[in-house]
């Protein structure tokens, strides 16, 4: 089965951990992930400057390792990211901000990427949001 996964929750929320565990289990079960899409507060899971308390799971790091190790298509919604100060080098320069906090393996793109992923997948599974 082909899955598209959308994450709407911030890294400190339980939905983010559930999304990661679901994605790991899907691949372990022989399924395919056509795209991971980080939207709303989920964009913080892609930020490279999030610091997790020592006694908590570092979900942004876990997501980065998972995406990289599995060569997944991981998209961060550009509008949601800009609104929350999550910028790659190009956007930091465009908006004259002092630093970027979004690096590979993440891609900034529009909401159309979520729509496309939903069309390509057998199932769209969403975590978090209201």
N, CA, C and O atoms as a GROMACS GRO file, in nm:
protein
  520
    1UNK      N    1   0.084  -0.117   0.000
    1UNK     CA    2   0.000   0.000   0.000
    1UNK      C    3   0.089   0.124   0.000
    1UNK      O    4   0.196   0.125   0.060
    2UNK      N    5   0.043   0.228  -0.068
    2UNK     CA    6   0.115   0.354  -0.074
    2UNK      C    7   0.048   0.454   0.019
    2UNK      O    8  -0.073   0.477   0.012
    3UNK      N    9   0.129   0.514   0.107
    3UNK     CA   10   0.079   0.611   0.202
    3UNK      C   11   0.136   0.750   0.174
    3UNK      O   12   0.252   0.764   0.136
    4UNK      N   13   0.053   0.850   0.193
    4UNK     CA   14   0.096   0.989   0.205
    4UNK      C   15   0.066   1.024   0.350
    4UNK      O   16  -0.042   0.993   0.400
    5UNK      N   17   0.160   1.087   0.416
    5UNK     CA   18   0.145   1.119   0.558
    5UNK      C   19   0.157   1.269   0.575
    5UNK      O   20   0.253   1.331   0.529
    6UNK      N   21   0.058   1.327   0.643
    6UNK     CA   22   0.060   1.470   0.673
    6UNK      C   23   0.068   1.489   0.823
    6UNK      O   24  -0.008   1.429   0.899
    7UNK      N   25   0.163   1.572   0.866
    7UNK     CA   26   0.181   1.601   1.008
    7UNK      C   27   0.147   1.747   1.033
    7UNK      O   28   0.208   1.837   0.975
    8UNK      N   29   0.048   1.770   1.120
    8UNK     CA   30   0.003   1.904   1.154
    8UNK      C   31   0.050   1.948   1.293
    8UNK      O   32   0.038   2.065   1.327
    9UNK      N   33   0.102   1.855   1.373
    9UNK     CA   34   0.133   1.881   1.514
    9UNK      C   35   0.280   1.917   1.535
    9UNK      O   36   0.368   1.872   1.462
   10UNK      N   37   0.303   2.000   1.635
   10UNK     CA   38   0.439   2.039   1.674
   10UNK      C   39   0.512   1.918   1.732
   10UNK      O   40   0.449   1.823   1.777
   11UNK      N   41   0.646   1.922   1.731
   11UNK     CA   42   0.723   1.806   1.777
   11UNK      C   43   0.699   1.766   1.922
   11UNK      O   44   0.718   1.649   1.957
   12UNK      N   45   0.657   1.858   2.006
   12UNK     CA   46   0.634   1.824   2.146
   12UNK      C   47   0.496   1.761   2.170
   12UNK      O   48   0.466   1.721   2.282
   13UNK      N   49   0.412   1.753   2.068
   13UNK     CA   50   0.280   1.695   2.082
   13UNK      C   51   0.283   1.546   2.051
   13UNK      O   52   0.360   1.502   1.966
   14UNK      N   53   0.199   1.468   2.118
   14UNK     CA   54   0.198   1.322   2.096
   14UNK      C   55   0.173   1.280   1.952
   14UNK      O   56   0.222   1.176   1.909
   15UNK      N   57   0.100   1.358   1.876
   15UNK     CA   58   0.069   1.322   1.738
   15UNK      C   59   0.196   1.313   1.652
   15UNK      O   60   0.201   1.234   1.558
   16UNK      N   61   0.296   1.394   1.684
   16UNK     CA   62   0.420   1.389   1.608
   16UNK      C   63   0.491   1.256   1.626
   16UNK      O   64   0.541   1.197   1.530
   17UNK      N   65   0.495   1.209   1.748
   17UNK     CA   66   0.558   1.080   1.775
   17UNK      C   67   0.477   0.966   1.711
   17UNK      O   68   0.535   0.872   1.656
   18UNK      N   69   0.346   0.975   1.719
   18UNK     CA   70   0.261   0.872   1.656
   18UNK      C   71   0.282   0.868   1.505
   18UNK      O   72   0.285   0.761   1.444
   19UNK      N   73   0.296   0.986   1.445
   19UNK     CA   74   0.320   0.992   1.300
   19UNK      C   75   0.451   0.925   1.263
   19UNK      O   76   0.458   0.849   1.166
   20UNK      N   77   0.556   0.953   1.340
   20UNK     CA   78   0.685   0.891   1.314
   20UNK      C   79   0.677   0.740   1.330
   20UNK      O   80   0.727   0.666   1.245
   21UNK      N   81   0.616   0.693   1.436
   21UNK     CA   82   0.605   0.549   1.459
   21UNK      C   83   0.522   0.482   1.350
   21UNK      O   84   0.553   0.371   1.306
   22UNK      N   85   0.416   0.549   1.305
   22UNK     CA   86   0.334   0.495   1.196
   22UNK      C   87   0.418   0.483   1.068
   22UNK      O   88   0.414   0.380   1.000
   23UNK      N   89   0.492   0.588   1.038
   23UNK     CA   90   0.576   0.587   0.917
   23UNK      C   91   0.681   0.476   0.924
   23UNK      O   92   0.703   0.406   0.825
   24UNK      N   93   0.744   0.461   1.039
   24UNK     CA   94   0.843   0.354   1.056
   24UNK      C   95   0.779   0.217   1.038
   24UNK      O   96   0.835   0.131   0.971
   25UNK      N   97   0.663   0.198   1.097
   25UNK     CA   98   0.593   0.069   1.087
   25UNK      C   99   0.547   0.042   0.944
   25UNK      O  100   0.551  -0.072   0.898
   26UNK      N  101   0.504   0.146   0.875
   26UNK     CA  102   0.461   0.129   0.736
   26UNK      C  103   0.575   0.076   0.650
   26UNK      O  104   0.558  -0.020   0.574
   27UNK      N  105   0.692   0.138   0.661
   27UNK     CA  106   0.806   0.091   0.583
   27UNK      C  107   0.850  -0.048   0.626
   27UNK      O  108   0.883  -0.132   0.542
   28UNK      N  109   0.851  -0.072   0.757
   28UNK     CA  110   0.889  -0.205   0.807
   28UNK      C  111   0.794  -0.312   0.759
   28UNK      O  112   0.832  -0.428   0.743
   29UNK      N  113   0.669  -0.274   0.735
   29UNK     CA  114   0.569  -0.369   0.687
   29UNK      C  115   0.568  -0.385   0.536
   29UNK      O  116   0.482  -0.454   0.481
   30UNK      N  117   0.664  -0.323   0.467
   30UNK     CA  118   0.674  -0.339   0.323
   30UNK      C  119   0.590  -0.241   0.242
   30UNK      O  120   0.575  -0.257   0.121
   31UNK      N  121   0.536  -0.141   0.308
   31UNK     CA  122   0.456  -0.041   0.239
   31UNK      C  123   0.545   0.072   0.188
   31UNK      O  124   0.664   0.078   0.220
   32UNK      N  125   0.487   0.159   0.110
   32UNK     CA  126   0.560   0.271   0.051
   32UNK      C  127   0.504   0.402   0.106
   32UNK      O  128   0.384   0.415   0.127
   33UNK      N  129   0.592   0.499   0.128
   33UNK     CA  130   0.550   0.634   0.164
   33UNK      C  131   0.581   0.723   0.045
   33UNK      O  132   0.698   0.746   0.013
   34UNK      N  133   0.477   0.773  -0.020
   34UNK     CA  134   0.499   0.855  -0.140
   34UNK      C  135   0.543   0.996  -0.104
   34UNK      O  136   0.615   1.061  -0.180
   35UNK      N  137   0.499   1.045   0.014
   35UNK     CA  138   0.544   1.177   0.058
   35UNK      C  139   0.507   1.198   0.204
   35UNK      O  140   0.403   1.153   0.250
   36UNK      N  141   0.595   1.267   0.274
   36UNK     CA  142   0.566   1.319   0.407
   36UNK      C  143   0.543   1.468   0.388
   36UNK      O  144   0.624   1.536   0.325
   37UNK      N  145   0.434   1.520   0.443
   37UNK     CA  146   0.404   1.661   0.427
   37UNK      C  147   0.386   1.723   0.565
   37UNK      O  148   0.300   1.681   0.642
   38UNK      N  149   0.468   1.823   0.596
   38UNK     CA  150   0.466   1.889   0.724
   38UNK      C  151   0.396   2.023   0.709
   38UNK      O  152   0.439   2.109   0.632
   39UNK      N  153   0.286   2.040   0.783
   39UNK     CA  154   0.197   2.155   0.766
   39UNK      C  155   0.161   2.213   0.902
   39UNK      O  156   0.177   2.146   1.004
   40UNK      N  157   0.115   2.335   0.906
   40UNK     CA  158   0.080   2.405   1.029
   40UNK      C  159   0.197   2.395   1.127
   40UNK      O  160   0.312   2.419   1.088
   41UNK      N  161   0.172   2.359   1.254
   41UNK     CA  162   0.281   2.351   1.351
   41UNK      C  163   0.374   2.233   1.326
   41UNK      O  164   0.480   2.224   1.389
   42UNK      N  165   0.337   2.143   1.238
   42UNK     CA  166   0.423   2.031   1.202
   42UNK      C  167   0.553   2.076   1.138
   42UNK      O  168   0.650   2.000   1.136
   43UNK      N  169   0.556   2.198   1.084
   43UNK     CA  170   0.679   2.247   1.020
   43UNK      C  171   0.795   2.258   1.120
   43UNK      O  172   0.912   2.254   1.081
   44UNK      N  173   0.762   2.270   1.249
   44UNK     CA  174   0.868   2.279   1.350
   44UNK      C  175   0.948   2.148   1.361
   44UNK      O  176   1.061   2.149   1.408
   45UNK      N  177   0.890   2.038   1.318
   45UNK     CA  178   0.962   1.911   1.320
   45UNK      C  179   1.076   1.908   1.220
   45UNK      O  180   1.164   1.823   1.227
   46UNK      N  181   1.075   2.001   1.126
   46UNK     CA  182   1.181   2.009   1.025
   46UNK      C  183   1.286   2.113   1.059
   46UNK      O  184   1.391   2.119   0.994
   47UNK      N  185   1.261   2.195   1.159
   47UNK     CA  186   1.355   2.302   1.195
   47UNK      C  187   1.479   2.244   1.259
   47UNK      O  188   1.471   2.156   1.346
   48UNK      N  189   1.593   2.292   1.217
   48UNK     CA  190   1.719   2.238   1.268
   48UNK      C  191   1.762   2.298   1.401
   48UNK      O  192   1.861   2.254   1.460
   49UNK      N  193   1.689   2.399   1.450
   49UNK     CA  194   1.731   2.463   1.575
   49UNK      C  195   1.641   2.429   1.694
   49UNK      O  196   1.652   2.493   1.798
   50UNK      N  197   1.554   2.330   1.681
   50UNK     CA  198   1.471   2.287   1.793
   50UNK      C  199   1.558   2.207   1.890
   50UNK      O  200   1.631   2.116   1.849
   51UNK      N  201   1.551   2.242   2.017
   51UNK     CA  202   1.628   2.172   2.119
   51UNK      C  203   1.529   2.103   2.212
   51UNK      O  204   1.447   2.169   2.277
   52UNK      N  205   1.538   1.972   2.219
   52UNK     CA  206   1.449   1.894   2.306
   52UNK      C  207   1.514   1.876   2.442
   52UNK      O  208   1.636   1.863   2.451
   53UNK      N  209   1.434   1.874   2.549
   53UNK     CA  210   1.491   1.846   2.682
   53UNK      C  211   1.564   1.711   2.682
   53UNK      O  212   1.529   1.621   2.606
   54UNK      N  213   1.664   1.700   2.766
   54UNK     CA  214   1.748   1.579   2.768
   54UNK      C  215   1.669   1.452   2.798
   54UNK      O  216   1.708   1.344   2.755
   55UNK      N  217   1.560   1.465   2.872
   55UNK     CA  218   1.484   1.346   2.909
   55UNK      C  219   1.369   1.317   2.813
   55UNK      O  220   1.283   1.235   2.843
   56UNK      N  221   1.366   1.384   2.698
   56UNK     CA  222   1.261   1.363   2.598
   56UNK      C  223   1.323   1.322   2.465
   56UNK      O  224   1.439   1.351   2.436
   57UNK      N  225   1.243   1.253   2.386
   57UNK     CA  226   1.286   1.213   2.252
   57UNK      C  227   1.302   1.337   2.166
   57UNK      O  228   1.215   1.424   2.164
   58UNK      N  229   1.412   1.346   2.095
   58UNK     CA  230   1.439   1.457   2.004
   58UNK      C  231   1.372   1.426   1.870
   58UNK      O  232   1.436   1.375   1.778
   59UNK      N  233   1.243   1.458   1.861
   59UNK     CA  234   1.167   1.421   1.741
   59UNK      C  235   1.216   1.487   1.614
   59UNK      O  236   1.221   1.419   1.511
   60UNK      N  237   1.253   1.615   1.613
   60UNK     CA  238   1.306   1.670   1.488
   60UNK      C  239   1.428   1.593   1.438
   60UNK      O  240   1.442   1.569   1.318
   61UNK      N  241   1.517   1.554   1.528
   61UNK     CA  242   1.633   1.475   1.490
   61UNK      C  243   1.591   1.337   1.440
   61UNK      O  244   1.645   1.287   1.341
   62UNK      N  245   1.496   1.275   1.509
   62UNK     CA  246   1.445   1.144   1.467
   62UNK      C  247   1.384   1.151   1.327
   62UNK      O  248   1.408   1.064   1.243
   63UNK      N  249   1.303   1.256   1.303
   63UNK     CA  250   1.244   1.272   1.170
   63UNK      C  251   1.352   1.287   1.064
   63UNK      O  252   1.346   1.224   0.958
   64UNK      N  253   1.454   1.372   1.092
   64UNK     CA  254   1.561   1.396   0.996
   64UNK      C  255   1.634   1.267   0.962
   64UNK      O  256   1.661   1.238   0.845
   65UNK      N  257   1.667   1.189   1.065
   65UNK     CA  258   1.737   1.062   1.043
   65UNK      C  259   1.651   0.963   0.965
   65UNK      O  260   1.700   0.894   0.876
   66UNK      N  261   1.523   0.957   0.997
   66UNK     CA  262   1.431   0.866   0.929
   66UNK      C  263   1.417   0.902   0.781
   66UNK      O  264   1.424   0.814   0.695
   67UNK      N  265   1.397   1.029   0.753
   67UNK     CA  266   1.382   1.074   0.614
   67UNK      C  267   1.509   1.047   0.536
   67UNK      O  268   1.504   0.996   0.424
   68UNK      N  269   1.623   1.080   0.594
   68UNK     CA  270   1.751   1.062   0.526
   68UNK      C  271   1.782   0.914   0.503
   68UNK      O  272   1.819   0.874   0.392
   69UNK      N  273   1.766   0.833   0.605
   69UNK     CA  274   1.799   0.690   0.595
   69UNK      C  275   1.714   0.618   0.492
   69UNK      O  276   1.758   0.521   0.431
   70UNK      N  277   1.591   0.667   0.472
   70UNK     CA  278   1.500   0.598   0.381
   70UNK      C  279   1.480   0.670   0.248
   70UNK      O  280   1.401   0.627   0.165
   71UNK      N  281   1.551   0.780   0.228
   71UNK     CA  282   1.542   0.855   0.103
   71UNK      C  283   1.400   0.901   0.071
   71UNK      O  284   1.356   0.892  -0.044
   72UNK      N  285   1.329   0.949   0.172
   72UNK     CA  286   1.189   0.985   0.154
   72UNK      C  287   1.172   1.127   0.100
   72UNK      O  288   1.258   1.213   0.119
   73UNK      N  289   1.061   1.148   0.035
   73UNK     CA  290   1.022   1.280  -0.013
   73UNK      C  291   0.955   1.350   0.104
   73UNK      O  292   0.842   1.316   0.141
   74UNK      N  293   1.021   1.449   0.163
   74UNK     CA  294   0.971   1.519   0.280
   74UNK      C  295   0.954   1.667   0.247
   74UNK      O  296   1.052   1.737   0.220
   75UNK      N  297   0.830   1.713   0.248
   75UNK     CA  298   0.797   1.848   0.207
   75UNK      C  299   0.744   1.928   0.325
   75UNK      O  300   0.661   1.879   0.402
   76UNK      N  301   0.794   2.049   0.338
   76UNK     CA  302   0.748   2.143   0.440
   76UNK      C  303   0.669   2.252   0.367
   76UNK      O  304   0.719   2.313   0.273
   77UNK      N  305   0.546   2.276   0.412
   77UNK     CA  306   0.463   2.378   0.349
   77UNK      C  307   0.529   2.515   0.365
   77UNK      O  308   0.556   2.559   0.476
   78UNK      N  309   0.554   2.581   0.254
   78UNK     CA  310   0.628   2.707   0.257
   78UNK      C  311   0.551   2.816   0.330
   78UNK      O  312   0.610   2.893   0.405
   79UNK      N  313   0.421   2.825   0.309
   79UNK     CA  314   0.343   2.931   0.375
   79UNK      C  315   0.341   2.911   0.526
   79UNK      O  316   0.359   3.007   0.601
   80UNK      N  317   0.319   2.789   0.570
   80UNK     CA  318   0.319   2.760   0.714
   80UNK      C  319   0.457   2.781   0.774
   80UNK      O  320   0.470   2.829   0.886
   81UNK      N  321   0.561   2.744   0.699
   81UNK     CA  322   0.698   2.760   0.749
   81UNK      C  323   0.736   2.907   0.763
   81UNK      O  324   0.790   2.948   0.866
   82UNK      N  325   0.707   2.986   0.662
   82UNK     CA  326   0.740   3.128   0.669
   82UNK      C  327   0.669   3.195   0.786
   82UNK      O  328   0.728   3.275   0.859
   83UNK      N  329   0.543   3.162   0.804
   83UNK     CA  330   0.464   3.220   0.914
   83UNK      C  331   0.524   3.187   1.050
   83UNK      O  332   0.511   3.264   1.145
   84UNK      N  333   0.591   3.072   1.060
   84UNK     CA  334   0.647   3.026   1.187
   84UNK      C  335   0.798   3.045   1.197
   84UNK      O  336   0.860   2.998   1.292
   85UNK      N  337   0.857   3.114   1.100
   85UNK     CA  338   1.000   3.144   1.106
   85UNK      C  339   1.089   3.026   1.073
   85UNK      O  340   1.204   3.022   1.117
   86UNK      N  341   1.038   2.930   0.998
   86UNK     CA  342   1.118   2.816   0.955
   86UNK      C  343   1.160   2.845   0.811
   86UNK      O  344   1.078   2.839   0.719
   87UNK      N  345   1.288   2.876   0.792
   87UNK     CA  346   1.337   2.924   0.663
   87UNK      C  347   1.458   2.847   0.615
   87UNK      O  348   1.546   2.813   0.694
   88UNK      N  349   1.462   2.818   0.487
   88UNK     CA  350   1.585   2.765   0.429
   88UNK      C  351   1.673   2.884   0.391
   88UNK      O  352   1.633   2.999   0.409
   89UNK      N  353   1.790   2.857   0.340
   89UNK     CA  354   1.884   2.964   0.307
   89UNK      C  355   1.828   3.064   0.206
   89UNK      O  356   1.846   3.185   0.221
   90UNK      N  357   1.760   3.014   0.106
   90UNK     CA  358   1.705   3.100   0.002
   90UNK      C  359   1.599   3.196   0.058
   90UNK      O  360   1.598   3.315   0.027
   91UNK      N  361   1.509   3.143   0.142
   91UNK     CA  362   1.403   3.227   0.198
   91UNK      C  363   1.458   3.323   0.302
   91UNK      O  364   1.410   3.436   0.313
   92UNK      N  365   1.557   3.282   0.379
   92UNK     CA  366   1.620   3.372   0.476
   92UNK      C  367   1.682   3.491   0.402
   92UNK      O  368   1.670   3.605   0.448
   93UNK      N  369   1.746   3.464   0.290
   93UNK     CA  370   1.806   3.572   0.211
   93UNK      C  371   1.697   3.660   0.150
   93UNK      O  372   1.708   3.783   0.152
   94UNK      N  373   1.594   3.598   0.095
   94UNK     CA  374   1.485   3.673   0.030
   94UNK      C  375   1.418   3.770   0.127
   94UNK      O  376   1.385   3.882   0.089
   95UNK      N  377   1.399   3.726   0.251
   95UNK     CA  378   1.329   3.809   0.349
   95UNK      C  379   1.425   3.880   0.446
   95UNK      O  380   1.384   3.933   0.549
   96UNK      N  381   1.554   3.880   0.411
   96UNK     CA  382   1.657   3.950   0.489
   96UNK      C  383   1.654   3.909   0.636
   96UNK      O  384   1.657   3.994   0.725
   97UNK      N  385   1.649   3.780   0.660
   97UNK     CA  386   1.654   3.727   0.796
   97UNK      C  387   1.796   3.682   0.824
   97UNK      O  388   1.867   3.642   0.732
   98UNK      N  389   1.839   3.687   0.950
   98UNK     CA  390   1.980   3.661   0.982
   98UNK      C  391   2.024   3.516   0.969
   98UNK      O  392   2.144   3.490   0.960
   99UNK      N  393   1.931   3.422   0.968
   99UNK     CA  394   1.974   3.281   0.965
   99UNK      C  395   1.867   3.192   0.906
   99UNK      O  396   1.748   3.224   0.904
  100UNK      N  397   1.913   3.078   0.857
  100UNK     CA  398   1.823   2.974   0.809
  100UNK      C  399   1.818   2.862   0.913
  100UNK      O  400   1.917   2.838   0.983
  101UNK      N  401   1.707   2.795   0.923
  101UNK     CA  402   1.695   2.683   1.016
  101UNK      C  403   1.624   2.563   0.954
  101UNK      O  404   1.567   2.480   1.024
  102UNK      N  405   1.629   2.556   0.823
  102UNK     CA  406   1.573   2.442   0.751
  102UNK      C  407   1.677   2.396   0.649
  102UNK      O  408   1.717   2.472   0.561
  103UNK      N  409   1.720   2.272   0.664
  103UNK     CA  410   1.826   2.218   0.580
  103UNK      C  411   1.779   2.088   0.517
  103UNK      O  412   1.670   2.040   0.547
  104UNK      N  413   1.861   2.031   0.432
  104UNK     CA  414   1.833   1.900   0.375
  104UNK      C  415   1.810   1.801   0.489
  104UNK      O  416   1.878   1.811   0.591
  105UNK      N  417   1.721   1.710   0.477
  105UNK     CA  418   1.657   1.659   0.357
  105UNK      C  419   1.522   1.723   0.324
  105UNK      O  420   1.450   1.670   0.240
  106UNK      N  421   1.488   1.834   0.387
  106UNK     CA  422   1.356   1.894   0.369
  106UNK      C  423   1.350   1.981   0.245
  106UNK      O  424   1.448   2.045   0.208
  107UNK      N  425   1.233   1.982   0.182
  107UNK     CA  426   1.206   2.070   0.069
  107UNK      C  427   1.091   2.162   0.106
  107UNK      O  428   0.990   2.117   0.159
  108UNK      N  429   1.106   2.291   0.079
  108UNK     CA  430   0.996   2.385   0.095
  108UNK      C  431   0.914   2.384  -0.032
  108UNK      O  432   0.969   2.394  -0.142
  109UNK      N  433   0.783   2.372  -0.019
  109UNK     CA  434   0.697   2.375  -0.136
  109UNK      C  435   0.556   2.409  -0.092
  109UNK      O  436   0.529   2.426   0.027
  110UNK      N  437   0.467   2.418  -0.188
  110UNK     CA  438   0.331   2.458  -0.161
  110UNK      C  439   0.237   2.345  -0.125
  110UNK      O  440   0.273   2.227  -0.131
  111UNK      N  441   0.116   2.384  -0.088
  111UNK     CA  442   0.013   2.291  -0.048
  111UNK      C  443  -0.027   2.196  -0.161
  111UNK      O  444  -0.083   2.089  -0.136
  112UNK      N  445   0.002   2.234  -0.284
  112UNK     CA  446  -0.025   2.147  -0.398
  112UNK      C  447   0.048   2.014  -0.388
  112UNK      O  448   0.002   1.913  -0.442
  113UNK      N  449   0.161   2.013  -0.317
  113UNK     CA  450   0.236   1.889  -0.298
  113UNK      C  451   0.157   1.788  -0.213
  113UNK      O  452   0.168   1.668  -0.234
  114UNK      N  453   0.078   1.839  -0.119
  114UNK     CA  454  -0.007   1.749  -0.039
  114UNK      C  455  -0.118   1.693  -0.127
  114UNK      O  456  -0.149   1.574  -0.118
  115UNK      N  457  -0.176   1.776  -0.209
  115UNK     CA  458  -0.281   1.730  -0.300
  115UNK      C  459  -0.227   1.624  -0.396
  115UNK      O  460  -0.290   1.521  -0.417
  116UNK      N  461  -0.110   1.650  -0.452
  116UNK     CA  462  -0.049   1.554  -0.544
  116UNK      C  463  -0.020   1.422  -0.474
  116UNK      O  464  -0.044   1.315  -0.530
  117UNK      N  465   0.031   1.429  -0.351
  117UNK     CA  466   0.061   1.307  -0.275
  117UNK      C  467  -0.066   1.228  -0.249
  117UNK      O  468  -0.065   1.105  -0.257
  118UNK      N  469  -0.175   1.297  -0.217
  118UNK     CA  470  -0.302   1.229  -0.192
  118UNK      C  471  -0.351   1.157  -0.317
  118UNK      O  472  -0.414   1.052  -0.308
  119UNK      N  473  -0.324   1.214  -0.432
  119UNK     CA  474  -0.364   1.152  -0.559
  119UNK      C  475  -0.279   1.028  -0.591
  119UNK      O  476  -0.329   0.932  -0.649
  120UNK      N  477  -0.153   1.032  -0.552
  120UNK     CA  478  -0.061   0.922  -0.582
  120UNK      C  479  -0.074   0.806  -0.484
  120UNK      O  480  -0.042   0.692  -0.517
  121UNK      N  481  -0.121   0.835  -0.364
  121UNK     CA  482  -0.125   0.735  -0.256
  121UNK      C  483  -0.258   0.660  -0.255
  121UNK      O  484  -0.360   0.706  -0.307
  122UNK      N  485  -0.253   0.543  -0.192
  122UNK     CA  486  -0.377   0.469  -0.166
  122UNK      C  487  -0.449   0.529  -0.046
  122UNK      O  488  -0.572   0.527  -0.039
  123UNK      N  489  -0.373   0.581   0.048
  123UNK     CA  490  -0.428   0.640   0.170
  123UNK      C  491  -0.350   0.764   0.211
  123UNK      O  492  -0.227   0.767   0.205
  124UNK      N  493  -0.424   0.867   0.251
  124UNK     CA  494  -0.365   0.985   0.312
  124UNK      C  495  -0.394   0.973   0.461
  124UNK      O  496  -0.510   0.967   0.502
  125UNK      N  497  -0.290   0.970   0.543
  125UNK     CA  498  -0.305   0.959   0.687
  125UNK      C  499  -0.255   1.089   0.750
  125UNK      O  500  -0.141   1.130   0.726
  126UNK      N  501  -0.341   1.153   0.830
  126UNK     CA  502  -0.310   1.283   0.890
  126UNK      C  503  -0.294   1.267   1.042
  126UNK      O  504  -0.367   1.192   1.106
  127UNK      N  505  -0.198   1.338   1.096
  127UNK     CA  506  -0.171   1.337   1.240
  127UNK      C  507  -0.173   1.479   1.293
  127UNK      O  508  -0.106   1.567   1.238
  128UNK      N  509  -0.250   1.502   1.400
  128UNK     CA  510  -0.257   1.633   1.463
  128UNK      C  511  -0.356   1.722   1.393
  128UNK      O  512  -0.435   1.678   1.310
  129UNK      N  513  -0.350   1.848   1.428
  129UNK     CA  514  -0.440   1.946   1.368
  129UNK      C  515  -0.572   1.953   1.443
  129UNK      O  516  -0.597   1.877   1.537
  130UNK      N  517  -0.653   2.045   1.399
  130UNK     CA  518  -0.782   2.060   1.465
  130UNK      C  519  -0.895   2.054   1.366
  130UNK      O  520  -1.011   2.065   1.405
   0.00000   0.00000   0.00000
